[in-house]
Amino acid sequence: MSKLKFSHYFELFFWLMLVLVFFGYSFEFNKDIEIYKYGATLWPRTILLLIALAAIGQFFDQRKNGDKAASNTMAAAHEGPDSNPEHTGAAWYTSTFILLAIPFVYMTIPEKIAPLFSIEEEGLGNFKLICAAVLFIVYLGFAWRNHVGGILALPIFFAALLQDIGFYALAPVFIIGVMILMGERRATRMALVMPFIYGILLAFFVSLLYVGLPTGNIKPFYDFGNWVVTLLQ
């Protein structure tokens, strides 16, 4: 007997749509690279494929076992209003929508409203950092009460900030954010796990595969990203 709920279908739909959107976007930077014969899109598309497979695999696991194998946080979110009053119909989906909209607000709004404040190109980076800080505070406010929505939105927010802040400065924040949203509260464990995962990612992508991860284009994040790349290569 199927143990699927509406939230399971919504989650699968969301991840597959996200994969399709970013796959379509990948054609914009589909260029040959002299030092890497597979081009600029191989690794992004590989990650998108893994996300799609993971989403489909989780869907079928939930179809068979429900939320039995999920973490306590995720299971509580799927149980519904009777077991967790905070996840009530319209309120929960509204907060989830707001969380998912935050990254797209960052990608579109700052550059459109900057002229209203007479902000020139030279000051746009600092203005976008202020916008990112404000949106991050908004994100924290909603994600603290809606962990599932926070988990869904965090990778998109991470991707939205990559071009400006860069992978090297953002990755530690992203790793800690995932651990907190998944229920981890022990500071000592996070302090040990985050550098370990961060180090593996840097060693794999930068030292082993020579993949050009985004360094950001706003100082001091740009300088930090270049310093890490120089150090590892």
PyMOL commands that set and color helices and strands:
alter all, ss='L'
color gray80, all
select helices_A, chain A and resi 6-29+42-65+72-79+89-117+121-143+147-165+167-181+187-208+221-232
alter helices_A, ss='H'
color red, helices_A
deselect
rebuild
show_as cartoon
